[in-house]
């Protein structure tokens, strides 16, 4: 660590920024866990390679159906992009998207710090 970095405050700012990023990640994970606990366990059962056909969408609870239909329109999107379309909080959409991943309807891919959600079109026939 350089003496000028300490005097200018760059190192403490970097440390604080990393702490902030870690806290945001932890907060996101906790919100997902809380949201999953709020909903009935039977909503979260896993269906490997499940597809998002019309009947599946109609059988979903309203909150998940809205998210699933929005991701189908987008094709591939972040929780923030879905939240912008549904007018719900990003953390809520993140929880719903993660529920759909657990249930097998969506896939999740990380690119850097962003998580992208998408329907696996190979299994949507």
C-alpha positions as semicolon CSV with decimal commas, in nm:
position;residue;x (nm);y (nm);z (nm)
1;X;0,000;0,000;0,000
2;X;0,141;0,337;-0,102
3;X;0,168;0,625;0,139
4;X;-0,016;0,854;-0,108
5;X;-0,308;0,605;-0,124
6;X;-0,346;0,620;0,252
7;X;-0,327;0,998;0,261
8;X;-0,572;1,042;-0,026
9;X;-0,815;0,788;0,120
10;X;-0,817;0,558;-0,187
11;X;-0,746;0,236;0,003
12;X;-1,017;0,286;0,269
13;X;-1,266;0,376;-0,006
14;X;-1,181;0,058;-0,196
15;X;-1,226;-0,149;0,118
16;X;-1,559;0,018;0,194
17;X;-1,676;-0,040;-0,164
18;X;-1,592;-0,411;-0,140
19;X;-1,774;-0,435;0,194
20;X;-2,076;-0,264;0,038
21;X;-2,077;-0,506;-0,258
22;X;-2,055;-0,806;-0,025
23;X;-2,338;-0,673;0,191
24;X;-2,556;-0,619;-0,117
25;X;-2,493;-0,978;-0,230
26;X;-2,575;-1,111;0,116
27;X;-2,888;-0,897;0,130
28;X;-3,005;-1,032;-0,206
29;X;-2,951;-1,389;-0,090
30;X;-3,135;-1,328;0,237
31;X;-3,429;-1,170;0,054
32;X;-3,454;-1,475;-0,171
33;X;-3,448;-1,706;0,131
34;X;-3,715;-1,502;0,308
35;X;-3,934;-1,494;-0,001
36;X;-3,899;-1,869;-0,049
37;X;-4,001;-1,929;0,312
38;X;-4,306;-1,701;0,275
39;X;-4,455;-1,908;-0,001
40;X;-4,604;-2,249;0,042
41;X;-4,353;-2,532;0,009
42;X;-4,570;-2,699;-0,254
43;X;-4,518;-2,401;-0,487
44;X;-4,144;-2,462;-0,481
45;X;-4,133;-2,827;-0,577
46;X;-3,883;-2,904;-0,846
47;X;-3,976;-3,028;-1,192
48;X;-3,659;-3,110;-1,385
49;X;-3,664;-2,982;-1,741
50;X;-4,011;-2,831;-1,692
51;X;-4,144;-2,617;-1,975
52;X;-4,335;-2,290;-1,965
53;X;-4,631;-2,387;-2,182
54;X;-4,976;-2,228;-2,156
55;X;-5,114;-2,484;-1,913
56;X;-4,810;-2,452;-1,689
57;X;-4,841;-2,073;-1,684
58;X;-5,212;-2,097;-1,603
59;X;-5,143;-2,335;-1,315
60;X;-4,888;-2,099;-1,156
61;X;-4,970;-1,854;-0,878
62;X;-5,029;-1,502;-1,014
63;X;-4,704;-1,357;-0,880
64;X;-4,491;-1,625;-1,052
65;X;-4,698;-1,619;-1,372
66;X;-4,635;-1,245;-1,416
67;X;-4,261;-1,296;-1,378
68;X;-4,255;-1,603;-1,604
69;X;-4,450;-1,430;-1,880
70;X;-4,222;-1,129;-1,864
71;X;-3,906;-1,340;-1,892
72;X;-4,064;-1,524;-2,186
73;X;-4,116;-1,191;-2,364
74;X;-3,759;-1,078;-2,291
75;X;-3,591;-1,410;-2,359
76;X;-3,294;-1,332;-2,135
77;X;-3,288;-1,063;-1,867
78;X;-3,165;-0,958;-1,524
79;X;-3,392;-0,924;-1,221
80;X;-3,368;-0,545;-1,258
81;X;-3,488;-0,558;-1,620
82;X;-3,783;-0,775;-1,519
83;X;-3,859;-0,548;-1,223
84;X;-3,867;-0,247;-1,455
85;X;-4,136;-0,421;-1,661
86;X;-4,345;-0,557;-1,373
87;X;-4,318;-0,246;-1,153
88;X;-4,207;-0,458;-0,860
89;X;-3,889;-0,428;-0,653
90;X;-3,577;-0,589;-0,795
91;X;-3,533;-0,801;-0,483
92;X;-3,887;-0,938;-0,520
93;X;-3,831;-1,023;-0,886
94;X;-3,499;-1,181;-0,797
95;X;-3,677;-1,405;-0,546
96;X;-3,947;-1,502;-0,797
97;X;-3,692;-1,568;-1,072
98;X;-3,490;-1,785;-0,836
99;X;-3,807;-1,976;-0,745
100;X;-3,866;-2,044;-1,114
101;X;-3,505;-2,165;-1,143
102;X;-3,552;-2,400;-0,846
103;X;-3,876;-2,528;-1,000
104;X;-3,688;-2,603;-1,323
105;X;-3,869;-2,354;-1,549
106;X;-3,576;-2,113;-1,594
107;X;-3,199;-2,128;-1,613
108;X;-2,963;-1,883;-1,448
109;X;-2,625;-1,770;-1,578
110;X;-2,379;-1,535;-1,412
111;X;-2,180;-1,293;-1,626
112;X;-1,950;-1,099;-1,398
113;X;-2,166;-0,959;-1,120
114;X;-2,491;-0,987;-1,313
115;X;-2,722;-1,287;-1,312
116;X;-2,920;-1,348;-1,629
117;X;-3,236;-1,557;-1,629
118;X;-3,380;-1,730;-1,935
119;X;-3,612;-2,011;-2,038
120;X;-3,426;-2,310;-2,176
121;X;-3,577;-2,319;-2,525
122;X;-3,446;-2,671;-2,588
123;X;-3,689;-2,802;-2,326
124;X;-3,981;-2,582;-2,433
125;X;-4,120;-2,802;-2,708
